[in-house]
Amino acid sequence: MRFFPILTAIVVTVAMYFVLFQRPQLVAFANGDKVAEPAQKKMAPIELAARPPVTVLVQKSTAQQVVSGLVLRGRTEAARNIDVRSQTSSLVISEPLQKGSFVREGQLLCQLDVGNRQVALLESQARLAEAKINETAATSLAEKGFGSETVAAARRAGLETAQAGLERAKREITRLSIRAPFDGLLESDTAQLGALLQPGSLCGNVLQLDPIKLVGFVPEQDIGRIKFGAQAGGRLVDGSKVAGTVSFLSRSADPQTRTFRIEVTVPNPDMAIRDGSTAEIFISYSGARAHLLPQSALTLDDGGNLGVRAVVDGRAKFMPVEIVRDSTKGVWLSGLPEQVDVIVVGQEYAIDGRQVSVTYKKAAK
């Protein structure tokens, strides 16, 4: 039978055709790639005008002011967190305050023993009195010509030295009373009774929690869109929400992450928000004009750019857009004119320049 030689010849002929005339498609098929479809011929304006118009559903849209923002993962941070330390050496003679206590600005935290400082103060006062007498006598004699100006100048210098010594003795005594620098909460017990404090020794730690800060780090591509004083808010781990304003924008990026520190100040009168808690921060950008359109209105052009098709002078026209943010009612888009007729149904069949038959969508009540 000659059936198999004929079949073999047909297969060889088909194979030769693909090798010679369809080589790119054959290679793509062998590699498992998608075979590229032949590019459609772009219609000339005359051809588009000759074709019947496409019926589309159009929504009239006017730009509105919309607030967009940035969501960050951050933490809470006390407005001030100060270690109150001793400036002199002495024994603590006051009872300690318990941690968690609320203290007022100027309230006594640690009282130190005066020791010999009171004696040093009396000695400084006596030296000042003697220096005043010597300075008065030397000045009087110099004015009458019975004493030299050099001696009078030395007595005046001695008087100033005695005054400085008295001020130093007074300042040393005031350092014995260590007081709270601001209203806040004690994060630790104050120094125990009888403890010896040296210069730099810790008396207690004070936290200021009202107001409190929400701290986050913004990527470098977004930092330029945030303004000082912008409205912001936060959601804490317990679900509670707070509101405040941007109070700090860092000018220096973190060298490791290339992010910028940002702080939001929020009121905390009852001090319910704790220092160091996790917080989700929302920072609003400056208001922008955008259109609220159904997400189904979005389409792509031949270059893969995102946009919508609008009706201009009775013809379809592709307009690129940027998504500002989405919502339950649709998506907010920027990059469009103030007023625009957007095709919401049939945009995939209306290429640029194609005449369209418009049916307007009724506005939702």
Secondary structure, DSSP 8 states (H G I E B T S, - for coil): --HHHHHHHHHHHHHHHHHHHSHHHHHHHHHT------------HHHHHHS--EEEEEEEEE-EEE--EEEEEEEEEEEEEEEEE-SS-EEB-S----TT-EE-TT-EEEEB--TTHHHHHHHHHHHHHHHHHHHHHHHHHHHHTSS-HHHHHHHHHHHHHHHHHHHHHHHHHHTTEEE-SSSEEESS----TT-EE-TT-EEEEEEEEEEEEEEEEEETTTGGG--TT-EEEEEETTS-EEEEEEEEE-SS--TTT-EEEEEEEE--TT--S-TT-EEEEEEE---EEEEEE-GGG-EE-TT--EEEEEEETTEEEEEE-EEEEEETTEEEEESS-SEEEEEEESGGG--TT-BEEEEE-----
